[in-house]
């Protein structure tokens, strides 16, 4: 079983840990954040933005993840240890819809994100 302490991306589709219908959350544990105390970093990605970034990078997964922070600037959040929300993320980590290391590598994560964003966006329109 993969642990959140491994620092792998865990992808949550709408309705699992959030109620935003058009957003996908990626959470991962960063042990070096918060003065080495560690925290979850939460990326809130909207379906349309994912699709546009996928098109922009022409299917290049590595480039996608490199540009992700810039593309979704302002949609990056932190959840610090010792909070109820941190404990919630830690306990539901393995219930994610996709976890790097459990369900595949970065290329598989890229494909999963793109496919799910297309599904969400088609319902949204």
N, CA, C and O atoms as CSV, one atom per row, in Angstrom:
chain,resi,resn,atom,element,x,y,z
A,1,UNK,N,N,0.845,-1.179,0.000
A,1,UNK,CA,C,0.000,0.000,0.000
A,1,UNK,C,C,0.894,1.247,0.000
A,1,UNK,O,O,1.896,1.310,0.712
A,2,UNK,N,N,0.515,2.213,-0.798
A,2,UNK,CA,C,1.238,3.477,-0.884
A,2,UNK,C,C,0.824,4.343,0.301
A,2,UNK,O,O,-0.349,4.373,0.672
A,3,UNK,N,N,1.760,5.029,0.877
A,3,UNK,CA,C,1.481,5.921,2.003
A,3,UNK,C,C,1.618,7.370,1.557
A,3,UNK,O,O,2.416,7.678,0.672
A,4,UNK,N,N,0.848,8.250,2.164
A,4,UNK,CA,C,0.977,9.671,1.833
A,4,UNK,C,C,2.386,10.166,2.116
A,4,UNK,O,O,2.837,11.130,1.498
A,5,UNK,N,N,3.081,9.527,3.033
A,5,UNK,CA,C,4.447,9.932,3.366
A,5,UNK,C,C,5.410,9.726,2.203
A,5,UNK,O,O,6.497,10.303,2.187
A,6,UNK,N,N,5.014,8.898,1.221
A,6,UNK,CA,C,5.845,8.679,0.039
A,6,UNK,C,C,5.887,9.903,-0.863
A,6,UNK,O,O,6.774,10.021,-1.708
A,7,UNK,N,N,4.930,10.821,-0.690
A,7,UNK,CA,C,4.931,12.065,-1.449
A,7,UNK,C,C,4.368,11.973,-2.849
A,7,UNK,O,O,4.536,12.897,-3.645
A,8,UNK,N,N,3.693,10.863,-3.170
A,8,UNK,CA,C,3.129,10.702,-4.507
A,8,UNK,C,C,1.827,11.485,-4.645
A,8,UNK,O,O,1.071,11.641,-3.686
A,9,UNK,N,N,1.584,11.974,-5.863
A,9,UNK,CA,C,0.324,12.640,-6.161
A,9,UNK,C,C,-0.841,11.684,-5.935
A,9,UNK,O,O,-0.800,10.522,-6.342
A,10,UNK,N,N,-1.884,12.199,-5.276
A,10,UNK,CA,C,-3.155,11.484,-5.150
A,10,UNK,C,C,-4.205,12.379,-5.800
A,10,UNK,O,O,-4.382,13.529,-5.397
A,11,UNK,N,N,-4.892,11.856,-6.795
A,11,UNK,CA,C,-5.863,12.620,-7.564
A,11,UNK,C,C,-7.270,12.270,-7.083
A,11,UNK,O,O,-7.657,11.103,-7.030
A,12,UNK,N,N,-8.019,13.310,-6.736
A,12,UNK,CA,C,-9.393,13.140,-6.265
A,12,UNK,C,C,-10.344,13.832,-7.234
A,12,UNK,O,O,-10.223,15.026,-7.504
A,13,UNK,N,N,-11.281,13.064,-7.742
A,13,UNK,CA,C,-12.304,13.606,-8.626
A,13,UNK,C,C,-13.401,14.269,-7.798
A,13,UNK,O,O,-13.460,14.070,-6.584
A,14,UNK,N,N,-14.261,15.044,-8.427
A,14,UNK,CA,C,-15.337,15.723,-7.696
A,14,UNK,C,C,-16.164,14.755,-6.848
A,14,UNK,O,O,-16.485,13.643,-7.269
A,15,UNK,N,N,-16.495,15.215,-5.641
A,15,UNK,CA,C,-17.361,14.452,-4.768
A,15,UNK,C,C,-16.677,13.571,-3.753
A,15,UNK,O,O,-17.333,13.044,-2.854
A,16,UNK,N,N,-15.365,13.396,-3.872
A,16,UNK,CA,C,-14.661,12.537,-2.912
A,16,UNK,C,C,-14.235,13.315,-1.676
A,16,UNK,O,O,-14.662,12.997,-0.566
A,17,UNK,N,N,-13.406,14.320,-1.853
A,17,UNK,CA,C,-12.966,15.115,-0.701
A,17,UNK,C,C,-13.379,16.571,-0.847
A,17,UNK,O,O,-13.042,17.411,-0.013
A,18,UNK,N,N,-14.109,16.857,-1.910
A,18,UNK,CA,C,-14.572,18.216,-2.153
A,18,UNK,C,C,-15.846,18.157,-2.965
A,18,UNK,O,O,-16.146,17.133,-3.579
A,19,UNK,N,N,-16.588,19.228,-2.976
A,19,UNK,CA,C,-17.855,19.243,-3.682
A,19,UNK,C,C,-17.849,20.038,-4.969
A,19,UNK,O,O,-18.890,20.181,-5.611
A,20,UNK,N,N,-16.694,20.561,-5.360
A,20,UNK,CA,C,-16.616,21.361,-6.579
A,20,UNK,C,C,-16.806,20.469,-7.798
A,20,UNK,O,O,-15.988,19.587,-8.056
A,21,UNK,N,N,-17.877,20.693,-8.544
A,21,UNK,CA,C,-18.255,19.810,-9.648
A,21,UNK,C,C,-17.266,19.781,-10.806
A,21,UNK,O,O,-17.181,18.777,-11.513
A,22,UNK,N,N,-16.518,20.860,-11.015
A,22,UNK,CA,C,-15.666,20.973,-12.202
A,22,UNK,C,C,-14.177,20.978,-11.862
A,22,UNK,O,O,-13.340,21.336,-12.691
A,23,UNK,N,N,-13.863,20.576,-10.635
A,23,UNK,CA,C,-12.472,20.612,-10.198
A,23,UNK,C,C,-11.955,19.225,-9.840
A,23,UNK,O,O,-12.684,18.361,-9.353
A,24,UNK,N,N,-10.691,19.058,-10.098
A,24,UNK,CA,C,-9.956,17.871,-9.701
A,24,UNK,C,C,-8.897,18.344,-8.715
A,24,UNK,O,O,-8.204,19.331,-8.961
A,25,UNK,N,N,-8.777,17.636,-7.605
A,25,UNK,CA,C,-7.767,17.976,-6.606
A,25,UNK,C,C,-6.613,16.986,-6.720
A,25,UNK,O,O,-6.821,15.778,-6.835
A,26,UNK,N,N,-5.411,17.514,-6.686
A,26,UNK,CA,C,-4.219,16.683,-6.546
A,26,UNK,C,C,-3.615,17.064,-5.203
A,26,UNK,O,O,-3.337,18.237,-4.955
A,27,UNK,N,N,-3.415,16.086,-4.347
A,27,UNK,CA,C,-2.741,16.358,-3.075
A,27,UNK,C,C,-1.479,15.501,-3.014
A,27,UNK,O,O,-1.435,14.378,-3.517
A,28,UNK,N,N,-0.482,16.057,-2.395
A,28,UNK,CA,C,0.724,15.280,-2.133
A,28,UNK,C,C,1.407,15.844,-0.898
A,28,UNK,O,O,1.294,17.030,-0.586
A,29,UNK,N,N,2.105,14.980,-0.217
A,29,UNK,CA,C,2.791,15.352,1.011
A,29,UNK,C,C,4.181,15.857,0.680
A,29,UNK,O,O,4.941,15.192,-0.025
A,30,UNK,N,N,4.510,17.025,1.186
A,30,UNK,CA,C,5.839,17.612,1.010
A,30,UNK,C,C,6.497,17.676,2.389
A,30,UNK,O,O,6.154,18.543,3.194
A,31,UNK,N,N,7.437,16.769,2.673
A,31,UNK,CA,C,8.051,16.722,4.004
A,31,UNK,C,C,8.934,17.928,4.312
A,31,UNK,O,O,9.228,18.194,5.478
A,32,UNK,N,N,9.361,18.660,3.282
A,32,UNK,CA,C,10.259,19.791,3.488
A,32,UNK,C,C,9.529,21.113,3.715
A,32,UNK,O,O,10.145,22.108,4.095
A,33,UNK,N,N,8.239,21.121,3.486
A,33,UNK,CA,C,7.464,22.361,3.628
A,33,UNK,C,C,7.281,22.714,5.102
A,33,UNK,O,O,7.510,21.890,5.987
A,34,UNK,N,N,6.869,23.940,5.341
A,34,UNK,CA,C,6.574,24.430,6.691
A,34,UNK,C,C,7.750,24.182,7.640
A,34,UNK,O,O,7.606,23.569,8.697
A,35,UNK,N,N,8.916,24.679,7.223
A,35,UNK,CA,C,10.131,24.561,8.037
A,35,UNK,C,C,10.428,23.120,8.446
A,35,UNK,O,O,10.744,22.838,9.602
A,36,UNK,N,N,10.318,22.204,7.462
A,36,UNK,CA,C,10.609,20.790,7.642
A,36,UNK,C,C,9.589,20.054,8.512
A,36,UNK,O,O,9.831,18.911,8.901
A,37,UNK,N,N,8.457,20.684,8.825
A,37,UNK,CA,C,7.387,20.009,9.571
A,37,UNK,C,C,6.513,19.170,8.650
A,37,UNK,O,O,5.829,18.250,9.100
A,38,UNK,N,N,6.538,19.488,7.365
A,38,UNK,CA,C,5.744,18.773,6.381
A,38,UNK,C,C,4.321,19.280,6.301
A,38,UNK,O,O,3.752,19.742,7.290
A,39,UNK,N,N,3.757,19.189,5.113
A,39,UNK,CA,C,2.355,19.550,4.907
A,39,UNK,C,C,1.880,18.934,3.604
A,39,UNK,O,O,2.679,18.483,2.784
A,40,UNK,N,N,0.563,18.922,3.427
A,40,UNK,CA,C,-0.003,18.547,2.143
A,40,UNK,C,C,-0.037,19.778,1.269
A,40,UNK,O,O,-0.382,20.869,1.724
A,41,UNK,N,N,0.321,19.600,0.018
A,41,UNK,CA,C,0.113,20.636,-0.976
A,41,UNK,C,C,-1.090,20.195,-1.786
A,41,UNK,O,O,-1.189,19.040,-2.198
A,42,UNK,N,N,-1.999,21.123,-2.009
A,42,UNK,CA,C,-3.244,20.828,-2.703
A,42,UNK,C,C,-3.316,21.676,-3.956
A,42,UNK,O,O,-3.259,22.904,-3.897
A,43,UNK,N,N,-3.440,21.016,-5.075
A,43,UNK,CA,C,-3.575,21.685,-6.363
A,43,UNK,C,C,-5.045,21.572,-6.770
A,43,UNK,O,O,-5.571,20.468,-6.910
A,44,UNK,N,N,-5.692,22.698,-6.956
A,44,UNK,CA,C,-7.095,22.710,-7.367
A,44,UNK,C,C,-7.127,23.061,-8.851
A,44,UNK,O,O,-6.823,24.186,-9.246
A,45,UNK,N,N,-7.500,22.078,-9.661
A,45,UNK,CA,C,-7.440,22.225,-11.111
A,45,UNK,C,C,-8.844,22.153,-11.706
A,45,UNK,O,O,-9.594,21.220,-11.419
A,46,UNK,N,N,-9.197,23.123,-12.522
A,46,UNK,CA,C,-10.497,23.061,-13.186
A,46,UNK,C,C,-10.354,22.273,-14.489
A,46,UNK,O,O,-9.300,22.283,-15.126
A,47,UNK,N,N,-11.423,21.600,-14.864
A,47,UNK,CA,C,-11.398,20.706,-16.026
A,47,UNK,C,C,-11.003,21.439,-17.302
A,47,UNK,O,O,-10.184,20.941,-18.074
A,48,UNK,N,N,-11.571,22.602,-17.527
A,48,UNK,CA,C,-11.256,23.347,-18.749
A,48,UNK,C,C,-9.778,23.735,-18.788
A,48,UNK,O,O,-9.148,23.662,-19.843
A,49,UNK,N,N,-9.228,24.142,-17.658
A,49,UNK,CA,C,-7.809,24.500,-17.590
A,49,UNK,C,C,-6.898,23.318,-17.868
A,49,UNK,O,O,-5.867,23.464,-18.524
A,50,UNK,N,N,-7.276,22.146,-17.369
A,50,UNK,CA,C,-6.487,20.935,-17.633
A,50,UNK,C,C,-6.475,20.649,-19.135
A,50,UNK,O,O,-5.425,20.363,-19.710
A,51,UNK,N,N,-7.632,20.727,-19.754
A,51,UNK,CA,C,-7.738,20.445,-21.193
A,51,UNK,C,C,-6.883,21.435,-21.993
A,51,UNK,O,O,-6.155,21.039,-22.903
A,52,UNK,N,N,-6.974,22.700,-21.653
A,52,UNK,CA,C,-6.186,23.713,-22.369
A,52,UNK,C,C,-4.695,23.495,-22.200
A,52,UNK,O,O,-3.934,23.643,-23.156
A,53,UNK,N,N,-4.263,23.141,-20.980
A,53,UNK,CA,C,-2.841,22.887,-20.754
A,53,UNK,C,C,-2.401,21.640,-21.515
A,53,UNK,O,O,-1.307,21.625,-22.080
A,54,UNK,N,N,-3.219,20.604,-21.542
A,54,UNK,CA,C,-2.887,19.391,-22.305
A,54,UNK,C,C,-2.680,19.724,-23.775
A,54,UNK,O,O,-1.746,19.230,-24.408
A,55,UNK,N,N,-3.555,20.561,-24.311
A,55,UNK,CA,C,-3.415,20.977,-25.714
A,55,UNK,C,C,-2.162,21.822,-25.906
A,55,UNK,O,O,-1.444,21.656,-26.892
A,56,UNK,N,N,-1.901,22.719,-24.975
A,56,UNK,CA,C,-0.742,23.618,-25.068
A,56,UNK,C,C,0.571,22.834,-25.116
A,56,UNK,O,O,1.480,23.183,-25.869
A,57,UNK,N,N,0.666,21.767,-24.303
A,57,UNK,CA,C,1.907,20.984,-24.248
A,57,UNK,C,C,1.907,19.858,-25.282
A,57,UNK,O,O,2.848,19.066,-25.349
A,58,UNK,N,N,0.847,19.794,-26.087
A,58,UNK,CA,C,0.753,18.809,-27.162
A,58,UNK,C,C,0.968,17.375,-26.659
A,58,UNK,O,O,1.662,16.580,-27.293
A,59,UNK,N,N,0.361,17.062,-25.511
A,59,UNK,CA,C,0.427,15.707,-24.982
A,59,UNK,C,C,1.709,15.332,-24.274
A,59,UNK,O,O,1.914,14.157,-23.969
A,60,UNK,N,N,2.572,16.277,-24.005
A,60,UNK,CA,C,3.849,16.019,-23.338
A,60,UNK,C,C,3.645,16.062,-21.821
A,60,UNK,O,O,3.519,17.139,-21.239
A,61,UNK,N,N,3.615,14.891,-21.187
A,61,UNK,CA,C,3.327,14.789,-19.755
A,61,UNK,C,C,4.352,15.534,-18.907
A,61,UNK,O,O,3.985,16.225,-17.956
A,62,UNK,N,N,5.614,15.402,-19.238
A,62,UNK,CA,C,6.656,16.065,-18.455
A,62,UNK,C,C,6.484,17.586,-18.490
A,62,UNK,O,O,6.580,18.255,-17.461
A,63,UNK,N,N,6.232,18.114,-19.669
A,63,UNK,CA,C,6.020,19.551,-19.820
A,63,UNK,C,C,4.749,19.987,-19.081
A,63,UNK,O,O,4.720,21.061,-18.480
A,64,UNK,N,N,3.712,19.165,-19.123
A,64,UNK,CA,C,2.462,19.445,-18.424
A,64,UNK,C,C,2.719,19.679,-16.939
A,64,UNK,O,O,2.293,20.689,-16.379
A,65,UNK,N,N,3.419,18.738,-16.307
A,65,UNK,CA,C,3.657,18.848,-14.864
A,65,UNK,C,C,4.647,19.955,-14.524
A,65,UNK,O,O,4.598,20.516,-13.429
A,66,UNK,N,N,5.539,20.271,-15.448
A,66,UNK,CA,C,6.453,21.394,-15.240
A,66,UNK,C,C,5.695,22.718,-15.241
A,66,UNK,O,O,5.979,23.604,-14.435
A,67,UNK,N,N,4.730,22.845,-16.148
A,67,UNK,CA,C,3.968,24.096,-16.290
A,67,UNK,C,C,2.773,24.193,-15.342
A,67,UNK,O,O,2.193,25.268,-15.188
A,68,UNK,N,N,2.408,23.100,-14.717
A,68,UNK,CA,C,1.222,23.064,-13.866
A,68,UNK,C,C,1.185,24.172,-12.810
A,68,UNK,O,O,0.159,24.842,-12.692
A,69,UNK,N,N,2.252,24.399,-12.037
A,69,UNK,CA,C,2.189,25.457,-11.015
A,69,UNK,C,C,1.957,26.853,-11.601
A,69,UNK,O,O,1.214,27.655,-11.034
A,70,UNK,N,N,2.583,27.130,-12.716
A,70,UNK,CA,C,2.420,28.440,-13.351
A,70,UNK,C,C,1.026,28.585,-13.953
A,70,UNK,O,O,0.395,29.635,-13.829
A,71,UNK,N,N,0.556,27.538,-14.597
A,71,UNK,CA,C,-0.729,27.559,-15.285
A,71,UNK,C,C,-1.883,27.751,-14.293
A,71,UNK,O,O,-2.849,28.458,-14.580
A,72,UNK,N,N,-1.769,27.115,-13.131
A,72,UNK,CA,C,-2.818,27.192,-12.109
A,72,UNK,C,C,-2.366,28.042,-10.923
A,72,UNK,O,O,-2.715,27.763,-9.776
A,73,UNK,N,N,-1.605,29.055,-11.209
A,73,UNK,CA,C,-1.104,29.951,-10.165
A,73,UNK,C,C,-2.281,30.511,-9.365
A,73,UNK,O,O,-3.293,30.921,-9.933
A,74,UNK,N,N,-2.136,30.523,-8.065
A,74,UNK,CA,C,-3.198,31.019,-7.201
A,74,UNK,C,C,-4.188,29.938,-6.805
A,74,UNK,O,O,-5.094,30.189,-6.010
A,75,UNK,N,N,-4.028,28.742,-7.345
A,75,UNK,CA,C,-4.912,27.626,-7.023
A,75,UNK,C,C,-4.124,26.515,-6.326
A,75,UNK,O,O,-4.430,25.332,-6.473
A,76,UNK,N,N,-3.114,26.914,-5.571
A,76,UNK,CA,C,-2.247,25.991,-4.849
A,76,UNK,C,C,-2.426,26.296,-3.378
A,76,UNK,O,O,-2.274,27.445,-2.965
A,77,UNK,N,N,-2.743,25.304,-2.588
A,77,UNK,CA,C,-3.008,25.530,-1.170
A,77,UNK,C,C,-2.170,24.584,-0.330
A,77,UNK,O,O,-1.637,23.591,-0.827
A,78,UNK,N,N,-2.063,24.904,0.939
A,78,UNK,CA,C,-1.258,24.115,1.863
A,78,UNK,C,C,-2.105,23.714,3.059
A,78,UNK,O,O,-2.923,24.494,3.546
A,79,UNK,N,N,-1.904,22.506,3.521
A,79,UNK,CA,C,-2.626,21.984,4.669
A,79,UNK,C,C,-1.584,21.484,5.661
A,79,UNK,O,O,-0.886,20.504,5.399
A,80,UNK,N,N,-1.483,22.152,6.785
A,80,UNK,CA,C,-0.403,21.914,7.737
A,80,UNK,C,C,-0.734,20.813,8.731
A,80,UNK,O,O,-1.893,20.586,9.079
A,81,UNK,N,N,0.307,20.143,9.174
A,81,UNK,CA,C,0.170,19.097,10.207
A,81,UNK,C,C,-0.505,19.688,11.437
A,81,UNK,O,O,-0.414,20.885,11.706
A,82,UNK,N,N,-1.179,18.826,12.168
A,82,UNK,CA,C,-1.823,19.268,13.400
A,82,UNK,C,C,-3.208,19.856,13.196
A,82,UNK,O,O,-3.842,20.306,14.150
A,83,UNK,N,N,-3.686,19.854,11.940
A,83,UNK,CA,C,-5.027,20.367,11.672
A,83,UNK,C,C,-5.963,19.194,11.398
A,83,UNK,O,O,-5.529,18.110,11.010
A,84,UNK,N,N,-7.224,19.428,11.603
A,84,UNK,CA,C,-8.229,18.399,11.334
A,84,UNK,C,C,-8.242,18.034,9.844
A,84,UNK,O,O,-8.394,16.866,9.484
A,85,UNK,N,N,-8.082,19.044,8.989
A,85,UNK,CA,C,-8.083,18.793,7.557
A,85,UNK,C,C,-6.890,17.925,7.146
A,85,UNK,O,O,-7.029,17.054,6.288
A,86,UNK,N,N,-5.736,18.153,7.743
A,86,UNK,CA,C,-4.567,17.331,7.459
A,86,UNK,C,C,-4.875,15.871,7.771
A,86,UNK,O,O,-4.597,14.979,6.969
A,87,UNK,N,N,-5.451,15.642,8.943
A,87,UNK,CA,C,-5.788,14.275,9.345
A,87,UNK,C,C,-6.796,13.649,8.385
A,87,UNK,O,O,-6.729,12.455,8.095
A,88,UNK,N,N,-7.719,14.454,7.901
A,88,UNK,CA,C,-8.716,13.971,6.939
A,88,UNK,C,C,-8.031,13.554,5.642
A,88,UNK,O,O,-8.299,12.468,5.126
A,89,UNK,N,N,-7.153,14.399,5.110
A,89,UNK,CA,C,-6.434,14.056,3.886
A,89,UNK,C,C,-5.581,12.810,4.083
A,89,UNK,O,O,-5.527,11.952,3.202
A,90,UNK,N,N,-4.920,12.703,5.221
A,90,UNK,CA,C,-4.073,11.543,5.493
A,90,UNK,C,C,-4.904,10.262,5.542
A,90,UNK,O,O,-4.482,9.228,5.024
A,91,UNK,N,N,-6.080,10.328,6.162
A,91,UNK,CA,C,-6.898,9.116,6.307
A,91,UNK,C,C,-7.565,8.701,4.999
A,91,UNK,O,O,-7.839,7.517,4.805
A,92,UNK,N,N,-7.832,9.646,4.100
A,92,UNK,CA,C,-8.510,9.273,2.852
A,92,UNK,C,C,-7.552,9.201,1.663
A,92,UNK,O,O,-7.993,8.986,0.534
A,93,UNK,N,N,-6.271,9.375,1.893
A,93,UNK,CA,C,-5.275,9.382,0.815
A,93,UNK,C,C,-5.405,8.156,-0.086
A,93,UNK,O,O,-5.429,8.290,-1.309
A,94,UNK,N,N,-5.488,6.974,0.500
A,94,UNK,CA,C,-5.537,5.742,-0.294
A,94,UNK,C,C,-6.876,5.516,-0.983
A,94,UNK,O,O,-7.019,4.564,-1.749
A,95,UNK,N,N,-7.851,6.369,-0.728
A,95,UNK,CA,C,-9.144,6.295,-1.412
A,95,UNK,C,C,-9.154,7.156,-2.676
A,95,UNK,O,O,-10.187,7.282,-3.335
A,96,UNK,N,N,-8.013,7.744,-3.012
A,96,UNK,CA,C,-7.917,8.597,-4.200
A,96,UNK,C,C,-8.287,7.807,-5.449
A,96,UNK,O,O,-8.171,6.582,-5.492
A,97,UNK,N,N,-8.733,8.537,-6.457
A,97,UNK,CA,C,-9.102,7.913,-7.718
A,97,UNK,C,C,-7.877,7.472,-8.517
A,97,UNK,O,O,-7.965,6.573,-9.353
A,98,UNK,N,N,-6.744,8.103,-8.260
A,98,UNK,CA,C,-5.492,7.748,-8.923
A,98,UNK,C,C,-4.355,8.148,-8.000
A,98,UNK,O,O,-4.344,9.265,-7.482
A,99,UNK,N,N,-3.408,7.259,-7.787
A,99,UNK,CA,C,-2.204,7.582,-7.010
A,99,UNK,C,C,-0.994,7.145,-7.821
A,99,UNK,O,O,-0.898,5.995,-8.251
A,100,UNK,N,N,-0.077,8.076,-8.020
A,100,UNK,CA,C,1.177,7.746,-8.693
A,100,UNK,C,C,1.887,6.707,-7.825
A,100,UNK,O,O,1.973,6.860,-6.607
A,101,UNK,N,N,2.386,5.666,-8.453
A,101,UNK,CA,C,3.052,4.602,-7.715
A,101,UNK,C,C,2.126,3.428,-7.439
A,101,UNK,O,O,2.584,2.293,-7.308
A,102,UNK,N,N,0.821,3.693,-7.351
A,102,UNK,CA,C,-0.153,2.614,-7.176
A,102,UNK,C,C,-0.820,2.299,-8.513
A,102,UNK,O,O,-1.019,1.137,-8.869
A,103,UNK,N,N,-1.160,3.359,-9.241
A,103,UNK,CA,C,-1.934,3.219,-10.474
A,103,UNK,C,C,-1.129,3.510,-11.735
A,103,UNK,O,O,-1.665,3.426,-12.840
A,104,UNK,N,N,0.125,3.843,-11.589
A,104,UNK,CA,C,0.971,4.148,-12.742
A,104,UNK,C,C,1.898,5.301,-12.437
A,104,UNK,O,O,1.931,5.817,-11.320
A,105,UNK,N,N,2.649,5.696,-13.446
A,105,UNK,CA,C,3.605,6.795,-13.302
A,105,UNK,C,C,3.017,8.114,-13.763
A,105,UNK,O,O,1.802,8.255,-13.899
A,106,UNK,N,N,3.892,9.075,-14.001
A,106,UNK,CA,C,3.437,10.419,-14.385
A,106,UNK,C,C,2.704,10.432,-15.723
A,106,UNK,O,O,1.740,11.179,-15.892
A,107,UNK,N,N,3.145,9.625,-16.659
A,107,UNK,CA,C,2.456,9.558,-17.950
A,107,UNK,C,C,1.019,9.066,-17.755
A,107,UNK,O,O,0.086,9.593,-18.361
A,108,UNK,N,N,0.855,8.063,-16.916
A,108,UNK,CA,C,-0.486,7.543,-16.623
A,108,UNK,C,C,-1.325,8.576,-15.884
A,108,UNK,O,O,-2.523,8.701,-16.140
A,109,UNK,N,N,-0.707,9.315,-14.972
A,109,UNK,CA,C,-1.427,10.371,-14.254
A,109,UNK,C,C,-1.890,11.453,-15.235
A,109,UNK,O,O,-3.024,11.925,-15.162
A,110,UNK,N,N,-1.003,11.836,-16.144
A,110,UNK,CA,C,-1.348,12.819,-17.164
A,110,UNK,C,C,-2.552,12.347,-17.976
A,110,UNK,O,O,-3.504,13.101,-18.175
A,111,UNK,N,N,-2.508,11.103,-18.444
A,111,UNK,CA,C,-3.610,10.557,-19.238
A,111,UNK,C,C,-4.902,10.497,-18.430
A,111,UNK,O,O,-5.975,10.801,-18.952
A,112,UNK,N,N,-4.809,10.110,-17.170
A,112,UNK,CA,C,-5.981,10.053,-16.296
A,112,UNK,C,C,-6.586,11.446,-16.125
A,112,UNK,O,O,-7.798,11.622,-16.248
A,113,UNK,N,N,-5.736,12.432,-15.841
A,113,UNK,CA,C,-6.223,13.802,-15.662
A,113,UNK,C,C,-6.912,14.311,-16.927
A,113,UNK,O,O,-7.988,14.905,-16.862
A,114,UNK,N,N,-6.287,14.073,-18.064
A,114,UNK,CA,C,-6.848,14.549,-19.325
A,114,UNK,C,C,-8.200,13.883,-19.602
A,114,UNK,O,O,-9.171,14.555,-19.950
A,115,UNK,N,N,-8.252,12.575,-19.447
A,115,UNK,CA,C,-9.481,11.827,-19.696
A,115,UNK,C,C,-10.612,12.284,-18.752
A,115,UNK,O,O,-11.743,12.500,-19.188
A,116,UNK,N,N,-10.296,12.424,-17.482
A,116,UNK,CA,C,-11.319,12.828,-16.512
A,116,UNK,C,C,-11.769,14.271,-16.742
A,116,UNK,O,O,-12.949,14.586,-16.590
A,117,UNK,N,N,-10.841,15.134,-17.102
A,117,UNK,CA,C,-11.194,16.530,-17.390
A,117,UNK,C,C,-12.139,16.599,-18.584
A,117,UNK,O,O,-13.093,17.377,-18.580
A,118,UNK,N,N,-11.876,15.793,-19.598
A,118,UNK,CA,C,-12.756,15.753,-20.773
A,118,UNK,C,C,-14.164,15.312,-20.368
A,118,UNK,O,O,-15.150,15.886,-20.831
A,119,UNK,N,N,-14.260,14.301,-19.512
A,119,UNK,CA,C,-15.571,13.819,-19.055
A,119,UNK,C,C,-16.308,14.915,-18.278
A,119,UNK,O,O,-17.487,15.173,-18.518
A,120,UNK,N,N,-15.600,15.549,-17.351
A,120,UNK,CA,C,-16.211,16.605,-16.530
A,120,UNK,C,C,-16.643,17.768,-17.406
A,120,UNK,O,O,-17.742,18.299,-17.247
A,121,UNK,N,N,-15.779,18.162,-18.329
A,121,UNK,CA,C,-16.058,19.324,-19.175
A,121,UNK,C,C,-17.245,19.067,-20.112
A,121,UNK,O,O,-18.037,19.969,-20.384
A,122,UNK,N,N,-17.356,17.826,-20.601
A,122,UNK,CA,C,-18.472,17.510,-21.502
A,122,UNK,C,C,-19.811,17.604,-20.777
A,122,UNK,O,O,-20.815,17.982,-21.382
A,123,UNK,N,N,-19.837,17.271,-19.515
A,123,UNK,CA,C,-21.054,17.408,-18.707
A,123,UNK,C,C,-21.319,18.873,-18.399
A,123,UNK,O,O,-22.468,19.310,-18.347
A,124,UNK,N,N,-20.260,19.613,-18.197
A,124,UNK,CA,C,-20.335,21.036,-17.835
A,124,UNK,C,C,-20.958,21.859,-18.973
A,124,UNK,O,O,-21.684,22.820,-18.718
A,125,UNK,N,N,-20.675,21.482,-20.225
A,125,UNK,CA,C,-21.156,22.258,-21.381
A,125,UNK,C,C,-22.584,22.080,-21.591
A,125,UNK,O,O,-23.149,22.661,-22.518
